[in-house]
Every structure is written in structure tokens, then in C-alpha cells.
Amino acid sequence: MVSTKNIIIPGKHQKPILTDMFYQDDEDAKPVVIFCHGYKGFKDWGAWDLMAMAFAKAGFFFAKFNFSHNGGTVEQPIDFPDLEAFGHNNYTKELDDLETVIDWVFKTPELKRKVDTSRINLIGHSRAGGIVTIKAEEDNRVHKVISLAGVSDFGKRSSTSGDLEQWKANGVKYILNGRTGQQMPHYYQFYEDFIANETRLTIQRAVTQLKIPYLIIHGNKDTSVLVDEAHQLHAWNPKGHLELIEGADHVFNTRHPWDNDELSEALKTTTHSIIEFLNK
């Protein structure tokens, strides 16, 4: 298996997009899976490498990346050394980053014989469940899309946390990262960007207009993004497939760091279900 880490792709917003790729080194053109991490996440979190290897062993070209403004750097892609960048992140930047990675898969000469560009599949975890769904609805290069413990509404997450007027007056608010102990800044531009692009960023609109296969997969013990949101996504798109993972939390019973050599049973079941969906 080939695994190449920390490939630097120039982003559209003056920061690079660090990308990993995993695939079997053979002559077959492989269907592509692009994985997007969630809020306060990164490509090297927990068991994502093991998940990537499982997809590669199953015959996929698997790419995962750090959003350009997720708070990581080229020198330190894990965790959040660049809190200023984190504070200037927003949904439209993440959509642009994802488009850049899709373009990279299509346009990189070294990948031409390795990938089947007619089968570009997107997986988004947590907040990125909404990002990949919006991108899948608007980009006809996407073949299938998977919301992995994904959110159903950006609007309530953009405006209901704290006092809007206070946020506007201060220009910034802070959210504690319980794992790292950092106070993570959110500049008011985040809300302004959402309001300026609200129609595009309405997940319900994207879900109802999807014309490609759609998998909603969620742990029934998720306390970060409640399973009700998965049911809501499915209600908006009954042709999509909803699968609940029994006993699974928001990260499918993994954690960071993940020191085991195997996936958790919940993430193993999840990975198998996604591979089965993609192979149909």
C-alpha cells in the first residue's frame, strides 16, 4: 500500500491544504474517497489513518486533508498552533478547500492512471457532513456522498451560541477546547459569511435537491450531534439511506490519540457499511 502524508496543495485563501493519500499500488484506476474532518478536527485525528487504510485495502483511492484554516500548520498539522487562522475559518472557505482538493484529484498528472474520476465520493464527519452535502449538490463531479455523524443545520450553529450583539461588539468570541485547554477564537466574520451566503449554506436545501446516492450514518449514542439530526436529514431525502450504529458515539467509540492497531468495533462497522454503499 502507498501512503503519502502531508502533500501541500495551494489553497484559494492564502493558506495551504495539507493532504494525505492512501491506495494500493497496482494498475487499476480506483474510485476516489475524499474525507473531510469536522469542527475542531484534523486529518490525523484518532483512528482516521486506520480508516483510510481500510478503504485503500478495499480498492479505493482515499484522500483526507486539513481545511486550510482549521488551525494546523504545515510544520504542525496536528492540533491548533495557528488559532488566528482558526478564528478566520468559515463555511465558504471550507467549501472552497474541498473544491480545491477535488480539482487536485482531477488535474494532478501523477494521479491520472490511479484514479477513476467518474467515481468521486465524499465523506464528511460532523460539521463537514453539511459541507460535503452542499458540495455534492452543486458539483456534478461527485458520484456519491456520505454524512458521517453529520449536522443538519448550519444556521443554528452560526447564531445561537452566545449573544450576537456582544459578539459583534467584541469582534470575537471564544470556545474552550476541552481536550487541549485552548480558548478557540471565532471572529464575527464567521456569522457575516453565513448570512451573506445563507441560501447556499442551508443544508436542507442541498439535501432535498440531491440527485445522487446519499448515505446518512450516525451513532445512536452521539451526544455531540444528536441522532435526531440524522433522522431530519433522512426526512428531507427519503431516497437516501439511513444507518444507525448501535452504541456508537460521535467519533464511533474512538479518541485522540488512538493507540490501538485496530479500528473500534463501531468504526469498523461504519467503514464496512460505507464501503458496501460505495460498491453498490
C-alpha positions in Angstrom: 0.0 0.0 0.0 1.1 3.5 -0.8 0.5 6.2 1.9 1.8 9.6 1.4 1.4 12.2 4.1 1.3 16.0 4.2 1.2 16.8 0.5 0.9 20.6 0.1 -1.8 21.8 -2.1 -2.1 25.6 -2.6 -5.4 26.9 -1.3 -7.5 29.8 -2.5 -7.3 31.7 0.8 -3.5 32.2 1.2 -3.0 29.1 3.2 -2.0 25.6 2.1 -4.2 22.5 2.3 -2.2 19.5 3.7 -3.4 16.3 2.2 -2.8 12.6 2.7 -3.4 9.8 0.1 -3.7 6.0 0.6 -4.1 3.5 -2.2 -3.0 0.1 -3.4 0.0 0.3 -5.9 -1.5 -1.6 -8.8 -2.6 -0.8 -12.4 -6.3 -0.3 -11.6 -8.0 3.1 -11.7 -9.6 3.4 -8.4 -12.8 5.0 -7.2 -12.0 8.1 -5.1 -13.0 8.8 -1.5 -12.3 12.3 -0.1 -12.7 12.6 3.6 -13.4 15.9 5.4 -12.8 16.3 9.1 -15.2 18.2 11.4 -15.2 21.2 13.7 -12.0 21.3 16.0 -10.8 18.3 13.9 -7.9 17.5 11.7 -6.9 14.8 9.2 -4.6 12.9 11.7 -7.2 12.8 14.5 -7.6 9.5 16.3 -8.2 6.5 14.0 -8.7 8.3 10.7 -5.4 6.8 9.4 -6.6 3.3 10.1 -9.9 4.1 8.4 -8.0 5.4 5.4 -6.0 2.1 5.2 -9.2 0.1 5.4 -10.6 2.0 2.4 -7.3 1.6 0.4 -7.3 -2.2 1.1 -10.9 -2.3 -0.2 -9.7 -0.9 -3.6 -10.3 2.9 -3.1 -8.0 5.9 -3.6 -8.6 7.6 -0.2 -7.6 11.2 0.4 -8.0 13.2 3.6 -6.9 16.7 4.3 -6.8 19.6 6.8 -9.0 22.5 5.9 -6.7 25.5 5.2 -8.0 27.4 8.3 -8.5 24.5 10.7 -5.8 25.9 13.0 -3.0 23.5 11.9 0.2 24.4 10.0 2.5 22.7 7.6 5.0 22.3 10.4 2.4 21.1 12.9 -0.6 19.6 11.2 -1.9 18.1 14.4 -3.9 20.2 16.9 -4.1 24.0 16.7 -0.9 26.1 16.8 -2.5 28.7 14.5 -5.5 30.0 16.4 -5.7 33.1 14.3 -6.3 31.0 11.2 -8.9 29.0 13.1 -10.7 32.2 14.1 -10.9 33.3 10.4 -12.3 30.0 9.2 -15.8 29.8 7.8 -18.1 27.5 5.8 -17.4 29.1 2.4 -13.6 28.7 2.9 -14.2 25.0 3.7 -16.3 24.6 0.5 -13.5 26.3 -1.5 -10.9 24.0 0.1 -13.0 20.9 -0.8 -13.3 22.1 -4.4 -9.5 22.6 -4.5 -8.9 19.0 -3.4 -11.4 17.7 -5.9 -9.7 19.7 -8.6 -6.3 18.3 -7.4 -7.6 14.7 -7.9 -8.7 15.6 -11.4 -5.7 17.6 -12.6 -2.7 16.1 -11.0 -0.8 14.2 -13.8 0.7 11.6 -11.3 -2.8 10.6 -10.3 -4.2 10.2 -13.8 -3.8 6.4 -14.1 -4.5 5.8 -10.4 -8.0 7.3 -10.0 -11.4 6.8 -11.7 -12.6 10.4 -11.8 -16.1 9.3 -12.8 -16.4 7.9 -9.2 -15.6 10.8 -6.8 -17.2 10.1 -3.4 -17.3 12.5 -0.4 -17.4 11.7 3.3 -17.8 14.5 5.8 -17.7 14.0 9.6 -19.7 16.2 11.9 -19.8 19.8 10.6 -18.3 18.5 7.4 -21.3 16.4 6.8 -23.0 19.6 5.8 -20.0 20.8 3.8 -19.8 17.6 1.6 -23.6 17.6 1.1 -23.7 21.1 -0.1 -20.7 20.5 -2.4 -22.2 17.3 -3.7 -25.4 19.1 -4.6 -23.6 21.9 -6.5 -20.7 19.9 -8.2 -21.7 17.3 -10.7 -18.4 15.6 -10.5 -19.5 14.0 -7.2 -20.8 10.4 -7.6 -22.0 9.6 -4.0 -22.0 11.4 -0.7 -21.9 10.3 3.0 -22.8 12.3 6.0 -20.9 10.7 8.9 -22.4 11.9 12.2 -23.3 15.0 10.2 -25.1 18.1 11.2 -28.4 19.1 9.7 -28.4 22.9 10.2 -25.6 25.5 10.0 -27.9 28.3 10.9 -28.5 27.4 14.5 -24.7 26.8 14.9 -23.9 30.2 13.4 -26.1 32.4 15.5 -27.4 30.8 18.7 -24.1 30.3 20.7 -24.0 33.4 22.9 -25.2 37.0 22.4 -25.0 38.2 18.7 -24.7 41.8 19.7 -21.9 41.1 22.2 -20.1 39.0 19.5 -20.4 41.9 17.0 -19.3 44.5 19.5 -16.2 42.4 20.6 -15.5 41.1 17.1 -14.6 37.7 18.6 -15.9 35.1 21.0 -14.1 32.1 22.4 -15.0 28.4 22.8 -13.0 26.2 25.1 -11.4 23.1 23.6 -11.8 20.6 26.4 -9.0 18.3 25.1 -6.3 20.9 24.5 -7.4 23.5 27.0 -7.2 26.2 24.3 -9.6 29.1 24.1 -10.6 28.9 20.4 -11.4 32.2 18.8 -14.4 32.7 16.5 -14.3 36.1 14.7 -17.6 37.8 13.9 -16.8 37.3 10.2 -18.0 33.7 10.6 -21.5 34.9 11.2 -21.3 37.6 8.5 -20.1 35.0 6.0 -23.0 32.7 6.9 -25.6 35.5 6.5 -24.1 36.6 3.2 -24.3 33.0 1.9 -27.3 31.7 3.8 -29.2 30.1 0.8 -26.1 28.2 -0.3 -25.3 27.2 3.2 -28.8 25.8 4.1 -28.2 22.1 4.4 -31.9 21.3 4.0 -31.9 22.9 0.5 -28.9 20.8 -0.5 -30.3 17.6 0.9 -33.7 18.0 -0.8 -32.1 18.7 -4.1 -29.5 15.9 -4.1 -29.8 13.7 -7.2 -27.0 11.2 -6.3 -26.9 8.3 -3.8 -26.8 9.6 -0.2 -25.8 7.7 3.0 -26.6 9.1 6.4 -24.7 7.2 9.1 -24.8 8.1 12.7 -24.2 6.6 16.2 -27.3 6.2 18.3 -25.3 7.3 21.4 -24.0 10.5 19.8 -24.2 13.4 22.4 -22.4 16.0 20.2 -24.7 15.8 17.2 -27.9 14.1 18.3 -29.3 11.3 16.2 -32.4 13.5 15.7 -30.3 15.4 13.1 -29.8 12.2 11.1 -33.5 11.5 11.2 -34.1 15.0 10.0 -31.7 14.6 7.1 -33.4 11.4 6.1 -36.8 13.1 6.3 -35.6 15.7 3.8 -34.3 13.0 1.4 -36.2 9.7 1.9 -34.5 8.1 -1.1 -31.2 8.4 0.9 -30.2 5.5 3.2 -30.1 6.0 6.9 -28.0 3.6 9.0 -27.6 3.9 12.8 -24.6 2.4 14.5 -25.7 0.8 17.8 -23.9 2.1 20.8 -21.6 4.5 18.8 -20.8 8.0 20.0 -19.9 11.0 17.8 -16.5 9.6 16.9 -17.6 6.0 16.7 -16.0 5.0 20.0 -12.5 6.2 19.1 -10.5 9.0 20.7 -7.3 11.0 20.2 -4.7 9.8 20.3 -5.8 6.3 19.2 -3.0 3.9 20.2 -4.7 0.6 19.0 -3.7 -1.2 15.9 -7.4 -1.9 15.0 -10.4 0.3 14.5 -13.1 0.3 17.2 -15.9 -2.1 16.5 -18.2 0.8 15.9 -15.9 2.4 13.4 -15.1 -0.9 11.8 -18.9 -1.5 11.2 -19.2 2.1 9.9 -16.3 1.7 7.5 -17.7 -1.6 6.2 -21.2 -0.1 5.7 -19.7 2.9 3.7 -17.6 0.6 1.5 -20.7 -1.6 0.8 -22.7 1.6 -0.1 -19.9 2.8 -2.4 -19.6 -0.6 -4.1 -23.3 -0.8 -5.0 
